[in-house]
Amino acid sequence: MTGRGNAGCRSAAGSLGGAAHGSGAGQDGPISFTACAIDNDTPLQLSPQHRVLIRDSRAGIMFGEVEVLLRRQASGK
């Protein structure tokens, strides 16, 4: 986080879909998010069973709601 809150992450974040990638074990492998990809300060790895709460206007464009709980398949991975 910067001295201005998480403004640095917000300006660096790309599209919701481009933020995550699997790391080798197919659908059973962990999902990796780079720092600032989903407003996170550090790189983050989650199991495919985790859900991620996204509150963002881009979620509204993609899913019709500004707050969505995404699972791996819903995010295109």
All heavy atoms as a GROMACS GRO file, in nm:
protein
  545
    1MET      N    1   0.083  -0.117   0.000
    1MET     CA    2   0.000   0.000   0.000
    1MET      C    3   0.088   0.124   0.000
    1MET      O    4   0.191   0.126   0.063
    1MET     CB    5  -0.092  -0.001   0.121
    1MET     CG    6  -0.232   0.014   0.077
    1MET     SD    7  -0.356   0.058   0.194
    1MET     CE    8  -0.377  -0.066   0.308
    2THR      N    9   0.043   0.226  -0.069
    2THR     CA   10   0.117   0.352  -0.071
    2THR      C   11   0.064   0.443   0.037
    2THR      O   12  -0.035   0.412   0.103
    2THR     CB   13   0.100   0.421  -0.208
    2THR    OG1   14  -0.036   0.458  -0.223
    2THR    CG2   15   0.142   0.329  -0.322
    3GLY      N   16   0.125   0.557   0.054
    3GLY     CA   17   0.078   0.654   0.151
    3GLY      C   18  -0.060   0.709   0.118
    3GLY      O   19  -0.126   0.769   0.200
    4ARG      N   20  -0.104   0.688  -0.005
    4ARG     CA   21  -0.236   0.733  -0.049
    4ARG      C   22  -0.337   0.619  -0.045
    4ARG      O   23  -0.428   0.614  -0.125
    4ARG     CB   24  -0.227   0.787  -0.192
    4ARG     CG   25  -0.136   0.905  -0.207
    4ARG     CD   26  -0.133   0.954  -0.352
    4ARG     NE   27  -0.121   0.846  -0.449
    4ARG     CZ   28  -0.008   0.805  -0.506
    4ARG    NH1   29   0.106   0.861  -0.474
    4ARG    NH2   30  -0.008   0.708  -0.594
    5GLY      N   31  -0.321   0.524   0.042
    5GLY     CA   32  -0.409   0.408   0.044
    5GLY      C   33  -0.368   0.313  -0.066
    5GLY      O   34  -0.251   0.298  -0.096
    6ASN      N   35  -0.464   0.252  -0.133
    6ASN     CA   36  -0.431   0.156  -0.238
    6ASN      C   37  -0.442   0.218  -0.377
    6ASN      O   38  -0.460   0.148  -0.474
    6ASN     CB   39  -0.515   0.030  -0.226
    6ASN     CG   40  -0.662   0.059  -0.224
    6ASN    OD1   41  -0.704   0.169  -0.252
    6ASN    ND2   42  -0.740  -0.041  -0.191
    7ALA      N   43  -0.429   0.348  -0.387
    7ALA     CA   44  -0.442   0.416  -0.516
    7ALA      C   45  -0.340   0.365  -0.616
    7ALA      O   46  -0.368   0.357  -0.735
    7ALA     CB   47  -0.428   0.567  -0.498
    8GLY      N   48  -0.220   0.330  -0.572
    8GLY     CA   49  -0.120   0.278  -0.663
    8GLY      C   50  -0.163   0.149  -0.729
    8GLY      O   51  -0.143   0.128  -0.847
    9CYS      N   52  -0.227   0.063  -0.655
    9CYS     CA   53  -0.276  -0.062  -0.712
    9CYS      C   54  -0.388  -0.037  -0.810
    9CYS      O   55  -0.393  -0.098  -0.915
    9CYS     CB   56  -0.326  -0.156  -0.602
    9CYS     SG   57  -0.193  -0.236  -0.511
   10ARG      N   58  -0.478   0.050  -0.778
   10ARG     CA   59  -0.589   0.074  -0.869
   10ARG      C   60  -0.543   0.128  -1.003
   10ARG      O   61  -0.594   0.089  -1.105
   10ARG     CB   62  -0.689   0.170  -0.805
   10ARG     CG   63  -0.764   0.104  -0.694
   10ARG     CD   64  -0.880   0.183  -0.649
   10ARG     NE   65  -0.944   0.109  -0.541
   10ARG     CZ   66  -1.029   0.161  -0.458
   10ARG    NH1   67  -1.063   0.286  -0.468
   10ARG    NH2   68  -1.082   0.088  -0.364
   11SER      N   69  -0.444   0.213  -1.003
   11SER     CA   70  -0.400   0.267  -1.130
   11SER      C   71  -0.321   0.165  -1.210
   11SER      O   72  -0.315   0.173  -1.331
   11SER     CB   73  -0.315   0.393  -1.108
   11SER     OG   74  -0.197   0.360  -1.038
   12ALA      N   75  -0.263   0.065  -1.143
   12ALA     CA   76  -0.183  -0.034  -1.213
   12ALA      C   77  -0.264  -0.156  -1.256
   12ALA      O   78  -0.218  -0.234  -1.338
   12ALA     CB   79  -0.068  -0.081  -1.122
   13ALA      N   80  -0.383  -0.173  -1.204
   13ALA     CA   81  -0.461  -0.293  -1.233
   13ALA      C   82  -0.509  -0.294  -1.377
   13ALA      O   83  -0.548  -0.193  -1.432
   13ALA     CB   84  -0.582  -0.301  -1.138
   14GLY      N   85  -0.504  -0.412  -1.436
   14GLY     CA   86  -0.553  -0.430  -1.572
   14GLY      C   87  -0.696  -0.479  -1.569
   14GLY      O   88  -0.770  -0.453  -1.476
   15SER      N   89  -0.734  -0.554  -1.669
   15SER     CA   90  -0.868  -0.610  -1.673
   15SER      C   91  -0.881  -0.719  -1.568
   15SER      O   92  -0.783  -0.777  -1.525
   15SER     CB   93  -0.897  -0.668  -1.812
   15SER     OG   94  -0.817  -0.782  -1.832
   16LEU      N   95  -1.003  -0.748  -1.529
   16LEU     CA   96  -1.023  -0.852  -1.429
   16LEU      C   97  -0.975  -0.987  -1.479
   16LEU      O   98  -0.915  -1.064  -1.406
   16LEU     CB   99  -1.173  -0.863  -1.393
   16LEU     CG  100  -1.231  -0.748  -1.316
   16LEU    CD1  101  -1.382  -0.767  -1.302
   16LEU    CD2  102  -1.168  -0.735  -1.180
   17GLY      N  103  -0.997  -1.018  -1.604
   17GLY     CA  104  -0.960  -1.147  -1.658
   17GLY      C  105  -0.811  -1.167  -1.672
   17GLY      O  106  -0.763  -1.280  -1.667
   18GLY      N  107  -0.733  -1.064  -1.692
   18GLY     CA  108  -0.590  -1.079  -1.714
   18GLY      C  109  -0.509  -1.085  -1.586
   18GLY      O  110  -0.387  -1.096  -1.591
   19ALA      N  111  -0.574  -1.079  -1.473
   19ALA     CA  112  -0.502  -1.069  -1.346
   19ALA      C  113  -0.453  -1.203  -1.293
   19ALA      O  114  -0.361  -1.206  -1.214
   19ALA     CB  115  -0.594  -1.005  -1.242
   20ALA      N  116  -0.514  -1.310  -1.335
   20ALA     CA  117  -0.484  -1.440  -1.274
   20ALA      C  118  -0.431  -1.537  -1.378
   20ALA      O  119  -0.460  -1.527  -1.495
   20ALA     CB  120  -0.612  -1.497  -1.212
   21HIS      N  121  -0.354  -1.632  -1.329
   21HIS     CA  122  -0.311  -1.741  -1.414
   21HIS      C  123  -0.284  -1.863  -1.327
   21HIS      O  124  -0.250  -1.851  -1.211
   21HIS     CB  125  -0.187  -1.704  -1.495
   21HIS     CG  126  -0.068  -1.669  -1.412
   21HIS    ND1  127  -0.050  -1.543  -1.359
   21HIS    CD2  128   0.037  -1.743  -1.371
   21HIS    CE1  129   0.062  -1.541  -1.289
   21HIS    NE2  130   0.117  -1.660  -1.295
   22GLY      N  131  -0.304  -1.980  -1.384
   22GLY     CA  132  -0.275  -2.103  -1.313
   22GLY      C  133  -0.125  -2.126  -1.315
   22GLY      O  134  -0.051  -2.062  -1.389
   23SER      N  135  -0.079  -2.217  -1.233
   23SER     CA  136   0.066  -2.240  -1.231
   23SER      C  137   0.100  -2.387  -1.248
   23SER      O  138   0.168  -2.445  -1.166
   23SER     CB  139   0.128  -2.182  -1.105
   23SER     OG  140   0.071  -2.239  -0.990
   24GLY      N  141   0.046  -2.448  -1.351
   24GLY     CA  142   0.099  -2.575  -1.392
   24GLY      C  143   0.021  -2.702  -1.367
   24GLY      O  144   0.042  -2.798  -1.437
   25ALA      N  145  -0.069  -2.708  -1.276
   25ALA     CA  146  -0.136  -2.834  -1.247
   25ALA      C  147  -0.276  -2.839  -1.305
   25ALA      O  148  -0.364  -2.904  -1.252
   25ALA     CB  149  -0.140  -2.858  -1.096
   26GLY      N  150  -0.298  -2.769  -1.415
   26GLY     CA  151  -0.429  -2.769  -1.479
   26GLY      C  152  -0.535  -2.708  -1.389
   26GLY      O  153  -0.509  -2.616  -1.314
   27GLN      N  154  -0.655  -2.764  -1.396
   27GLN     CA  155  -0.767  -2.712  -1.318
   27GLN      C  156  -0.748  -2.732  -1.168
   27GLN      O  157  -0.816  -2.670  -1.089
   27GLN     CB  158  -0.898  -2.778  -1.362
   27GLN     CG  159  -0.948  -2.730  -1.496
   27GLN     CD  160  -0.987  -2.584  -1.494
   27GLN    OE1  161  -0.907  -2.498  -1.531
   27GLN    NE2  162  -1.106  -2.555  -1.452
   28ASP      N  163  -0.657  -2.820  -1.127
   28ASP     CA  164  -0.636  -2.846  -0.985
   28ASP      C  165  -0.525  -2.760  -0.926
   28ASP      O  166  -0.503  -2.761  -0.805
   28ASP     CB  167  -0.602  -2.993  -0.963
   28ASP     CG  168  -0.717  -3.083  -1.002
   28ASP    OD1  169  -0.833  -3.042  -0.984
   28ASP    OD2  170  -0.691  -3.192  -1.054
   29GLY      N  171  -0.451  -2.688  -1.008
   29GLY     CA  172  -0.338  -2.609  -0.962
   29GLY      C  173  -0.380  -2.477  -0.900
   29GLY      O  174  -0.493  -2.432  -0.918
   30PRO      N  175  -0.290  -2.415  -0.826
   30PRO     CA  176  -0.321  -2.286  -0.764
   30PRO      C  177  -0.338  -2.176  -0.869
   30PRO      O  178  -0.289  -2.186  -0.980
   30PRO     CB  179  -0.199  -2.258  -0.676
   30PRO     CG  180  -0.090  -2.341  -0.734
   30PRO     CD  181  -0.154  -2.460  -0.797
   31ILE      N  182  -0.408  -2.073  -0.829
   31ILE     CA  183  -0.430  -1.955  -0.913
   31ILE      C  184  -0.344  -1.844  -0.856
   31ILE      O  185  -0.351  -1.816  -0.736
   31ILE     CB  186  -0.578  -1.915  -0.912
   31ILE    CG1  187  -0.663  -2.033  -0.960
   31ILE    CG2  188  -0.601  -1.792  -0.998
   31ILE    CD1  189  -0.807  -2.024  -0.919
   32SER      N  190  -0.265  -1.780  -0.938
   32SER     CA  191  -0.174  -1.675  -0.893
   32SER      C  192  -0.220  -1.539  -0.941
   32SER      O  193  -0.255  -1.523  -1.058
   32SER     CB  194  -0.033  -1.701  -0.947
   32SER     OG  195   0.015  -1.825  -0.902
   33PHE      N  196  -0.222  -1.443  -0.850
   33PHE     CA  197  -0.252  -1.304  -0.883
   33PHE      C  198  -0.127  -1.222  -0.859
   33PHE      O  199  -0.066  -1.230  -0.752
   33PHE     CB  200  -0.365  -1.250  -0.794
   33PHE     CG  201  -0.498  -1.314  -0.819
   33PHE    CD1  202  -0.538  -1.425  -0.748
   33PHE    CD2  203  -0.584  -1.262  -0.914
   33PHE    CE1  204  -0.660  -1.485  -0.770
   33PHE    CE2  205  -0.707  -1.320  -0.938
   33PHE     CZ  206  -0.745  -1.432  -0.865
   34THR      N  207  -0.086  -1.143  -0.956
   34THR     CA  208   0.028  -1.055  -0.936
   34THR      C  209  -0.011  -0.944  -0.839
   34THR      O  210  -0.130  -0.918  -0.818
   34THR     CB  211   0.076  -0.994  -1.068
   34THR    OG1  212  -0.033  -0.921  -1.127
   34THR    CG2  213   0.123  -1.102  -1.165
   35ALA      N  214   0.087  -0.879  -0.779
   35ALA     CA  215   0.059  -0.766  -0.689
   35ALA      C  216  -0.021  -0.661  -0.765
   35ALA      O  217   0.006  -0.633  -0.882
   35ALA     CB  218   0.190  -0.707  -0.638
   36CYS      N  219  -0.122  -0.608  -0.701
   36CYS     CA  220  -0.210  -0.504  -0.754
   36CYS      C  221  -0.311  -0.554  -0.856
   36CYS      O  222  -0.391  -0.476  -0.907
   36CYS     CB  223  -0.130  -0.387  -0.812
   36CYS     SG  224  -0.032  -0.302  -0.690
   37ALA      N  225  -0.310  -0.680  -0.891
   37ALA     CA  226  -0.401  -0.732  -0.994
   37ALA      C  227  -0.547  -0.723  -0.951
   37ALA      O  228  -0.634  -0.688  -1.030
   37ALA     CB  229  -0.366  -0.876  -1.028
   38ILE      N  230  -0.574  -0.754  -0.825
   38ILE     CA  231  -0.710  -0.747  -0.774
   38ILE      C  232  -0.712  -0.661  -0.648
   38ILE      O  233  -0.782  -0.691  -0.552
   38ILE     CB  234  -0.770  -0.887  -0.749
   38ILE    CG1  235  -0.682  -0.969  -0.654
   38ILE    CG2  236  -0.794  -0.960  -0.879
   38ILE    CD1  237  -0.745  -1.100  -0.608
   39ASP      N  238  -0.634  -0.556  -0.651
   39ASP     CA  239  -0.622  -0.462  -0.539
   39ASP      C  240  -0.549  -0.525  -0.420
   39ASP      O  241  -0.568  -0.486  -0.306
   39ASP     CB  242  -0.759  -0.408  -0.498
   39ASP     CG  243  -0.754  -0.262  -0.457
   39ASP    OD1  244  -0.650  -0.198  -0.479
   39ASP    OD2  245  -0.854  -0.213  -0.403
   40ASN      N  246  -0.463  -0.623  -0.448
   40ASN     CA  247  -0.380  -0.688  -0.345
   40ASN      C  248  -0.242  -0.624  -0.344
   40ASN      O  249  -0.189  -0.590  -0.449
   40ASN     CB  250  -0.370  -0.838  -0.370
   40ASN     CG  251  -0.330  -0.873  -0.512
   40ASN    OD1  252  -0.384  -0.819  -0.608
   40ASN    ND2  253  -0.236  -0.964  -0.527
   41ASP      N  254  -0.184  -0.608  -0.227
   41ASP     CA  255  -0.054  -0.542  -0.214
   41ASP      C  256   0.064  -0.631  -0.255
   41ASP      O  257   0.167  -0.582  -0.297
   41ASP     CB  258  -0.032  -0.497  -0.070
   41ASP     CG  259  -0.127  -0.386  -0.029
   41ASP    OD1  260  -0.171  -0.311  -0.118
   41ASP    OD2  261  -0.157  -0.376   0.091
   42THR      N  262   0.049  -0.762  -0.239
   42THR     CA  263   0.157  -0.856  -0.267
   42THR      C  264   0.104  -0.966  -0.359
   42THR      O  265  -0.018  -0.984  -0.372
   42THR     CB  266   0.209  -0.919  -0.137
   42THR    OG1  267   0.102  -0.989  -0.074
   42THR    CG2  268   0.266  -0.815  -0.042
   43PRO      N  269   0.193  -1.043  -0.423
   43PRO     CA  270   0.146  -1.157  -0.502
   43PRO      C  271   0.063  -1.251  -0.414
   43PRO      O  272   0.089  -1.265  -0.294
   43PRO     CB  273   0.275  -1.224  -0.548
   43PRO     CG  274   0.377  -1.115  -0.546
   43PRO     CD  275   0.339  -1.028  -0.430
   44LEU      N  276  -0.035  -1.314  -0.473
   44LEU     CA  277  -0.130  -1.397  -0.397
   44LEU      C  278  -0.154  -1.526  -0.473
   44LEU      O  279  -0.175  -1.524  -0.593
   44LEU     CB  280  -0.261  -1.319  -0.382
   44LEU     CG  281  -0.379  -1.386  -0.316
   44LEU    CD1  282  -0.349  -1.413  -0.169
   44LEU    CD2  283  -0.502  -1.298  -0.329
   45GLN      N  284  -0.152  -1.638  -0.402
   45GLN     CA  285  -0.185  -1.768  -0.461
   45GLN      C  286  -0.303  -1.827  -0.386
   45GLN      O  287  -0.303  -1.832  -0.263
   45GLN     CB  288  -0.066  -1.864  -0.451
   45GLN     CG  289   0.008  -1.877  -0.578
   45GLN     CD  290   0.105  -1.994  -0.575
   45GLN    OE1  291   0.137  -2.050  -0.471
   45GLN    NE2  292   0.151  -2.030  -0.691
   46LEU      N  293  -0.403  -1.873  -0.461
   46LEU     CA  294  -0.522  -1.934  -0.403
   46LEU      C  295  -0.547  -2.070  -0.466
   46LEU      O  296  -0.514  -2.092  -0.583
   46LEU     CB  297  -0.645  -1.846  -0.427
   46LEU     CG  298  -0.642  -1.705  -0.371
   46LEU    CD1  299  -0.763  -1.627  -0.418
   46LEU    CD2  300  -0.637  -1.709  -0.220
   47SER      N  301  -0.609  -2.158  -0.390
   47SER     CA  302  -0.648  -2.287  -0.446
   47SER      C  303  -0.768  -2.265  -0.539
   47SER      O  304  -0.839  -2.165  -0.526
   47SER     CB  305  -0.684  -2.384  -0.334
   47SER     OG  306  -0.813  -2.355  -0.284
   48PRO      N  307  -0.794  -2.359  -0.630
   48PRO     CA  308  -0.910  -2.344  -0.720
   48PRO      C  309  -1.043  -2.343  -0.644
   48PRO      O  310  -1.142  -2.297  -0.698
   48PRO     CB  311  -0.901  -2.467  -0.810
   48PRO     CG  312  -0.760  -2.510  -0.804
   48PRO     CD  313  -0.711  -2.473  -0.666
   49GLN      N  314  -1.046  -2.392  -0.521
   49GLN     CA  315  -1.170  -2.394  -0.444
   49GLN      C  316  -1.204  -2.258  -0.384
   49GLN      O  317  -1.318  -2.234  -0.343
   49GLN     CB  318  -1.162  -2.498  -0.331
   49GLN     CG  319  -1.158  -2.640  -0.379
   49GLN     CD  320  -1.022  -2.682  -0.431
   49GLN    OE1  321  -0.919  -2.632  -0.385
   49GLN    NE2  322  -1.018  -2.772  -0.526
   50HIS      N  323  -1.107  -2.167  -0.376
   50HIS     CA  324  -1.133  -2.034  -0.320
   50HIS      C  325  -1.223  -1.955  -0.414
   50HIS      O  326  -1.222  -1.973  -0.534
   50HIS     CB  327  -1.002  -1.956  -0.301
   50HIS     CG  328  -0.936  -1.983  -0.172
   50HIS    ND1  329  -0.846  -2.085  -0.156
   50HIS    CD2  330  -0.946  -1.922  -0.052
   50HIS    CE1  331  -0.802  -2.085  -0.031
   50HIS    NE2  332  -0.861  -1.987   0.034
   51ARG      N  333  -1.299  -1.866  -0.354
   51ARG     CA  334  -1.380  -1.769  -0.429
   51ARG      C  335  -1.319  -1.632  -0.401
   51ARG      O  336  -1.264  -1.608  -0.294
   51ARG     CB  337  -1.526  -1.771  -0.385
   51ARG     CG  338  -1.593  -1.908  -0.394
   51ARG     CD  339  -1.591  -1.961  -0.535
   51ARG     NE  340  -1.662  -2.087  -0.548
   51ARG     CZ  341  -1.604  -2.203  -0.571
   51ARG    NH1  342  -1.473  -2.211  -0.578
   51ARG    NH2  343  -1.674  -2.312  -0.586
   52VAL      N  344  -1.332  -1.541  -0.496
   52VAL     CA  345  -1.276  -1.407  -0.481
   52VAL      C  346  -1.388  -1.306  -0.497
   52VAL      O  347  -1.460  -1.307  -0.598
   52VAL     CB  348  -1.165  -1.381  -0.587
   52VAL    CG1  349  -1.112  -1.240  -0.575
   52VAL    CG2  350  -1.052  -1.482  -0.573
   53LEU      N  351  -1.405  -1.220  -0.396
   53LEU     CA  352  -1.506  -1.115  -0.401
   53LEU      C  353  -1.447  -0.996  -0.474
   53LEU      O  354  -1.343  -0.943  -0.435
   53LEU     CB  355  -1.548  -1.073  -0.260
   53LEU     CG  356  -1.654  -0.963  -0.253
   53LEU    CD1  357  -1.786  -1.011  -0.313
   53LEU    CD2  358  -1.673  -0.919  -0.109
   54ILE      N  359  -1.510  -0.955  -0.582
   54ILE     CA  360  -1.467  -0.841  -0.662
   54ILE      C  361  -1.574  -0.733  -0.650
   54ILE      O  362  -1.691  -0.757  -0.678
   54ILE     CB  363  -1.449  -0.880  -0.811
   54ILE    CG1  364  -1.351  -0.995  -0.827
   54ILE    CG2  365  -1.408  -0.758  -0.893
   54ILE    CD1  366  -1.208  -0.962  -0.796
   55ARG      N  367  -1.531  -0.615  -0.605
   55ARG     CA  368  -1.620  -0.497  -0.600
   55ARG      C  369  -1.559  -0.393  -0.691
   55ARG      O  370  -1.462  -0.327  -0.654
   55ARG     CB  371  -1.627  -0.441  -0.458
   55ARG     CG  372  -1.699  -0.526  -0.361
   55ARG     CD  373  -1.710  -0.456  -0.227
   55ARG     NE  374  -1.761  -0.549  -0.128
   55ARG     CZ  375  -1.710  -0.565  -0.008
   55ARG    NH1  376  -1.607  -0.493   0.031
   55ARG    NH2  377  -1.763  -0.650   0.074
   56ASP      N  378  -1.617  -0.378  -0.809
   56ASP     CA  379  -1.554  -0.292  -0.908
   56ASP      C  380  -1.653  -0.262  -1.019
   56ASP      O  381  -1.736  -0.347  -1.052
   56ASP     CB  382  -1.432  -0.366  -0.965
   56ASP     CG  383  -1.339  -0.276  -1.042
   56ASP    OD1  384  -1.376  -0.237  -1.153
   56ASP    OD2  385  -1.230  -0.246  -0.990
   57SER      N  386  -1.643  -0.146  -1.078
   57SER     CA  387  -1.731  -0.112  -1.188
   57SER      C  388  -1.709  -0.204  -1.307
   57SER      O  389  -1.801  -0.231  -1.384
   57SER     CB  390  -1.712   0.034  -1.229
   57SER     OG  391  -1.579   0.057  -1.271
   58ARG      N  392  -1.587  -0.258  -1.323
   58ARG     CA  393  -1.562  -0.352  -1.432
   58ARG      C  394  -1.642  -0.480  -1.414
   58ARG      O  395  -1.684  -0.542  -1.511
   58ARG     CB  396  -1.412  -0.383  -1.442
   58ARG     CG  397  -1.330  -0.263  -1.486
   58ARG     CD  398  -1.183  -0.290  -1.473
   58ARG     NE  399  -1.149  -0.301  -1.329
   58ARG     CZ  400  -1.030  -0.330  -1.284
   58ARG    NH1  401  -0.930  -0.353  -1.366
   58ARG    NH2  402  -1.007  -0.337  -1.154
   59ALA      N  403  -1.666  -0.520  -1.289
   59ALA     CA  404  -1.750  -0.637  -1.264
   59ALA      C  405  -1.892  -0.608  -1.311
   59ALA      O  406  -1.959  -0.696  -1.366
   59ALA     CB  407  -1.749  -0.673  -1.116
   60GLY      N  408  -1.938  -0.484  -1.293
   60GLY     CA  409  -2.070  -0.445  -1.341
   60GLY      C  410  -2.082  -0.458  -1.491
   60GLY      O  411  -2.184  -0.503  -1.543
   61ILE      N  412  -1.977  -0.421  -1.560
   61ILE     CA  413  -1.977  -0.433  -1.707
   61ILE      C  414  -1.978  -0.580  -1.748
   61ILE      O  415  -2.051  -0.621  -1.838
   61ILE     CB  416  -1.855  -0.359  -1.765
   61ILE    CG1  417  -1.869  -0.209  -1.741
   61ILE    CG2  418  -1.839  -0.391  -1.914
   61ILE    CD1  419  -1.743  -0.130  -1.768
   62MET      N  420  -1.897  -0.660  -1.681
   62MET     CA  421  -1.883  -0.801  -1.720
   62MET      C  422  -1.997  -0.889  -1.673
   62MET      O  423  -2.035  -0.984  -1.741
   62MET     CB  424  -1.750  -0.856  -1.664
   62MET     CG  425  -1.628  -0.789  -1.724
   62MET     SD  426  -1.476  -0.836  -1.642
   62MET     CE  427  -1.457  -1.003  -1.702
   63PHE      N  428  -2.052  -0.861  -1.553
   63PHE     CA  429  -2.149  -0.952  -1.491
   63PHE      C  430  -2.282  -0.887  -1.456
   63PHE      O  431  -2.371  -0.953  -1.404
   63PHE     CB  432  -2.088  -1.014  -1.365
   63PHE     CG  433  -1.961  -1.090  -1.390
   63PHE    CD1  434  -1.838  -1.035  -1.361
   63PHE    CD2  435  -1.965  -1.217  -1.447
   63PHE    CE1  436  -1.720  -1.104  -1.385
   63PHE    CE2  437  -1.848  -1.287  -1.472
   63PHE     CZ  438  -1.726  -1.231  -1.441
   64GLY      N  439  -2.296  -0.756  -1.476
   64GLY     CA  440  -2.422  -0.688  -1.445
   64GLY      C  441  -2.438  -0.650  -1.299
   64GLY      O  442  -2.543  -0.601  -1.259
   65GLU      N  443  -2.337  -0.673  -1.216
   65GLU     CA  444  -2.337  -0.637  -1.075
   65GLU      C  445  -2.201  -0.578  -1.041
   65GLU      O  446  -2.099  -0.624  -1.094
   65GLU     CB  447  -2.360  -0.760  -0.986
   65GLU     CG  448  -2.492  -0.831  -1.009
   65GLU     CD  449  -2.610  -0.753  -0.956
   65GLU    OE1  450  -2.593  -0.670  -0.865
   65GLU    OE2  451  -2.722  -0.776  -1.006
   66VAL      N  452  -2.195  -0.478  -0.952
   66VAL     CA  453  -2.065  -0.421  -0.915
   66VAL      C  454  -1.995  -0.503  -0.808
   66VAL      O  455  -1.877  -0.483  -0.782
   66VAL     CB  456  -2.076  -0.273  -0.869
   66VAL    CG1  457  -2.120  -0.185  -0.984
   66VAL    CG2  458  -2.169  -0.261  -0.750
   67GLU      N  459  -2.064  -0.599  -0.748
   67GLU     CA  460  -2.004  -0.687  -0.649
   67GLU      C  461  -2.037  -0.831  -0.689
   67GLU      O  462  -2.154  -0.869  -0.697
   67GLU     CB  463  -2.059  -0.656  -0.510
   67GLU     CG  464  -1.996  -0.740  -0.401
   67GLU     CD  465  -2.046  -0.698  -0.265
   67GLU    OE1  466  -1.999  -0.594  -0.215
   67GLU    OE2  467  -2.130  -0.770  -0.208
   68VAL      N  468  -1.932  -0.910  -0.718
   68VAL     CA  469  -1.953  -1.049  -0.758
   68VAL      C  470  -1.855  -1.139  -0.684
   68VAL      O  471  -1.744  -1.099  -0.651
   68VAL     CB  472  -1.937  -1.068  -0.910
   68VAL    CG1  473  -2.047  -0.998  -0.986
   68VAL    CG2  474  -1.802  -1.022  -0.959
   69LEU      N  475  -1.898  -1.260  -0.658
   69LEU     CA  476  -1.814  -1.362  -0.597
   69LEU      C  477  -1.776  -1.459  -0.709
   69LEU      O  478  -1.861  -1.531  -0.761
   69LEU     CB  479  -1.890  -1.434  -0.486
   69LEU     CG  480  -1.811  -1.529  -0.398
   69LEU    CD1  481  -1.697  -1.456  -0.326
   69LEU    CD2  482  -1.902  -1.596  -0.298
   70LEU      N  483  -1.649  -1.457  -0.748
   70LEU     CA  484  -1.605  -1.536  -0.862
   70LEU      C  485  -1.539  -1.665  -0.820
   70LEU      O  486  -1.463  -1.670  -0.724
   70LEU     CB  487  -1.504  -1.456  -0.945
   70LEU     CG  488  -1.556  -1.331  -1.014
   70LEU    CD1  489  -1.444  -1.264  -1.091
   70LEU    CD2  490  -1.672  -1.365  -1.107
   71ARG      N  491  -1.566  -1.769  -0.896
   71ARG     CA  492  -1.494  -1.894  -0.882
   71ARG      C  493  -1.409  -1.910  -1.008
   71ARG      O  494  -1.422  -1.835  -1.104
   71ARG     CB  495  -1.589  -2.011  -0.863
   71ARG     CG  496  -1.687  -2.028  -0.976
   71ARG     CD  497  -1.790  -2.136  -0.941
   71ARG     NE  498  -1.893  -2.138  -1.041
   71ARG     CZ  499  -1.895  -2.219  -1.147
   71ARG    NH1  500  -1.796  -2.305  -1.164
   71ARG    NH2  501  -1.992  -2.214  -1.234
   72ARG      N  502  -1.321  -2.004  -1.010
   72ARG     CA  503  -1.226  -2.020  -1.119
   72ARG      C  504  -1.294  -2.025  -1.255
   72ARG      O  505  -1.254  -1.955  -1.347
   72ARG     CB  506  -1.144  -2.148  -1.098
   72ARG     CG  507  -1.041  -2.168  -1.203
   72ARG     CD  508  -0.962  -2.294  -1.178
   72ARG     NE  509  -0.838  -2.287  -1.249
   72ARG     CZ  510  -0.720  -2.317  -1.202
   72ARG    NH1  511  -0.708  -2.355  -1.078
   72ARG    NH2  512  -0.614  -2.306  -1.275
   73GLN      N  513  -1.397  -2.102  -1.273
   73GLN     CA  514  -1.463  -2.116  -1.402
   73GLN      C  515  -1.529  -1.986  -1.446
   73GLN      O  516  -1.529  -1.952  -1.562
   73GLN     CB  517  -1.567  -2.228  -1.400
   73GLN     CG  518  -1.506  -2.366  -1.392
   73GLN     CD  519  -1.460  -2.404  -1.252
   73GLN    OE1  520  -1.499  -2.342  -1.152
   73GLN    NE2  521  -1.376  -2.506  -1.242
   74ALA      N  522  -1.584  -1.910  -1.353
   74ALA     CA  523  -1.652  -1.785  -1.386
   74ALA      C  524  -1.555  -1.681  -1.439
   74ALA      O  525  -1.591  -1.596  -1.518
   74ALA     CB  526  -1.726  -1.730  -1.264
   75SER      N  527  -1.430  -1.688  -1.398
   75SER     CA  528  -1.332  -1.589  -1.442
   75SER      C  529  -1.263  -1.630  -1.572
   75SER      O  530  -1.171  -1.566  -1.616
   75SER     CB  531  -1.227  -1.565  -1.333
   75SER     OG  532  -1.154  -1.684  -1.310
   76GLY      N  533  -1.308  -1.740  -1.632
   76GLY     CA  534  -1.252  -1.783  -1.759
   76GLY      C  535  -1.130  -1.871  -1.745
   76GLY      O  536  -1.062  -1.899  -1.842
   77LYS      N  537  -1.099  -1.917  -1.627
   77LYS     CA  538  -0.981  -2.001  -1.604
   77LYS      C  539  -1.022  -2.139  -1.564
   77LYS      O  540  -1.116  -2.162  -1.500
   77LYS     CB  541  -0.890  -1.940  -1.497
   77LYS     CG  542  -0.839  -1.804  -1.535
   77LYS     CD  543  -0.738  -1.816  -1.642
   77LYS     CE  544  -0.691  -1.679  -1.688
   77LYS     NZ  545  -0.613  -1.679  -1.802
   0.00000   0.00000   0.00000
